[in-house]
Amino acid sequence: MTIRRATSAPARRAAGLLAGLALGAALLAGCSSEGAETDCGLDACTITFDGGVEASARILGVEAKLVGADGDQVTVEVAGEQLSLTVGQQATEVAGFQVSLDSVTEQQVVVRVARDLSA
């Protein structure tokens, strides 16, 4: 004879929610940076690089580096590939990511890196 324990639907939902939150926290904890701040979600990160310093961030499993800035044009390296970006330019695809430049000033460079969900 088999004895089955009834588990209520709310308890299963709560357990699923806790597991999802733990996974999300683990993914976000995987971000690190030097000379930069990151603001990450599950599929995208905004990186604010400090201007005038060598800066890098490890986000979404890849490294993003600020290589240089000249006026409104910025050179970044994402997943080992260098990109030249300007503010307002359409996002550039690299290694399964869409990379765009949100803003650039003397004090900071703000870059957005998002997983290319259409790939």
SVG drawing of the C-alpha trace seen along z (x, -y; Angstrom):
<svg xmlns="http://www.w3.org/2000/svg" viewBox="-4 -66 47 68">
<polyline fill="none" stroke="black" stroke-width="0.4" points="0.0,0.0 1.3,-3.5 0.7,-6.4 0.6,-9.8 0.8,-13.1 -1.3,-15.8 0.6,-19.0 -1.6,-22.1 -1.4,-24.2 -0.5,-27.4 2.5,-25.5 3.7,-24.4 3.4,-27.9 5.3,-29.3 8.1,-26.8 8.3,-27.6 8.4,-31.3 11.2,-30.9 13.2,-28.7 12.7,-31.4 13.9,-34.1 16.9,-32.1 17.9,-31.5 17.4,-35.2 19.6,-36.3 22.3,-33.8 22.3,-35.2 22.5,-38.8 25.3,-37.9 27.4,-36.8 28.0,-40.4 31.3,-42.0 33.0,-45.2 36.1,-47.4 35.7,-51.1 32.0,-50.6 28.6,-50.1 26.1,-47.5 22.3,-47.3 21.2,-43.9 18.0,-42.0 17.7,-38.5 18.3,-39.4 20.0,-42.8 22.5,-45.0 23.2,-48.7 26.9,-49.4 28.0,-52.8 31.7,-53.1 33.7,-55.7 35.2,-58.1 38.9,-58.4 39.8,-55.1 40.3,-51.5 37.0,-50.0 35.4,-46.6 32.4,-44.6 31.5,-40.9 27.9,-40.6 25.6,-37.9 28.6,-35.6 30.7,-37.9 33.2,-40.7 32.6,-44.2 35.4,-46.8 35.6,-50.5 38.5,-50.8 38.2,-54.5 35.9,-57.5 36.3,-60.4 33.5,-62.9 30.2,-61.1 32.0,-58.0 33.0,-55.2 35.0,-52.0 34.0,-49.0 35.0,-45.4 32.2,-42.9 32.9,-39.1 36.3,-39.8 35.1,-41.9 35.7,-45.6 32.8,-47.9 32.6,-51.6 29.3,-53.0 27.6,-56.5 24.7,-57.7 21.4,-57.1 22.9,-54.4 20.9,-51.2 22.2,-48.4 25.0,-46.3 24.9,-42.5 27.9,-40.7 28.2,-37.1 24.4,-36.8 24.1,-40.2 22.7,-43.6 25.0,-46.4 24.1,-50.1 25.5,-53.4 22.9,-55.2 25.1,-58.3 28.6,-59.6 30.0,-62.5 33.5,-63.2 32.5,-61.6 30.8,-58.4 29.9,-56.2 26.6,-54.3 26.3,-51.1 23.4,-48.7 24.1,-45.0 21.1,-42.7 20.7,-39.1 19.6,-38.9 16.3,-37.1 15.6,-37.0 18.7,-34.8"/>
</svg>
